[in-house]
Amino acid sequence: RVLGKGSMGVVYEARDPNLDRPVAIKTIRVQGLSAQASAEYESRFRTEARSAARLHHPNIVSVFDSGQDADQAYLVMEFIQGEDLKHHLECGARFSVRSAIAMVHDLLMALDHAHRQNVVHRDVKPANMLIEVTGRVKLTDFGVARIQEPDESHLTQVGGAVGTPKYMSPEQAKGQRGDSRSDVFSAGVVLYELLTGKLPFDGDNQFVIIHQIVSHEAVRPSTLNPDSPTSLDAVMARALAKNPQDRYPTARDFSLALREVAQQLPPAAATPISP
């Protein structure tokens, strides 16, 4: 069964005959591409497989296997019963403050684990957040992830910006090499969108969006959503700081700040969040 189609491949639902379990098979077809484009997409697949080999966490979609059959590369992944967050948002879903905090907490736990394994996702966005029927978030698509090696400080960025413009950090938007704090910024953008129903930085084209990301301060969430407490405004401002040094240093630090806000919510809106 086809689960989804993209410009470069298809995701199928299948069954692992050895373990008798459902799996998702993500494919790309490189036939007909230029040599450069083919190499780029194959590199993304190798990156995703290599990154996934380091990651084992309940909030990250597991990758079981990878390979290539003729002109088609593939990843065998954990099958998730549920839609991605982008689908829910496009269908008009709105979320309470407690639900928004809980979802982004799951996302931050996934990022914290990845960062501890020296993997930076670099493309955090609703389309890469699968929501299980239980409500748990599973982060997927490490295809543009970067594995930070201990001795890489001398390396320079090659090529342009990587990621999805509306969710990029300022340093990514400027084509610079980001680190784990770039993922913290992108997670902040997702939380802002969940709280307000709007993106903090938006425009008619990519250039306008990038200019806003680099130069404009986001409107405080509490001014757009009266249910969002003012204590959350300060948390969001730090997560969306232009300078990476002014942000939360780790995804876990961001999640701990959200836990403090959640504990201050009225009882009816409070949500238990495990560390």
Buried (B, 14 or more C-beta within 10 A) or exposed (E): EEBEEEEBBBBBEEEBEEEEEEBBBBBBBBEEBEEEEBEEBBEBBBBBBBBBEBBEBEBBBBBBEBEBEEEBBBBBBBBBEBBBBEBBBEEEBEBBBBBBBBBBBBBBBBBBBBBBBBBBBBBBBBBBBBBBEEEBBBBBBBBBBBBBEEEEEEEEBEEEBBBBBBBBBBBBBBEBBBBBBBBBBBBBBBBBBBBBBBBBBEBEEEEEBBBBBBEEEBEBBBEBBEBBBEEBBEBBBBBBBBEBEEBBEBBBBBBBBBBEBBEEBEEEBEBEBEE
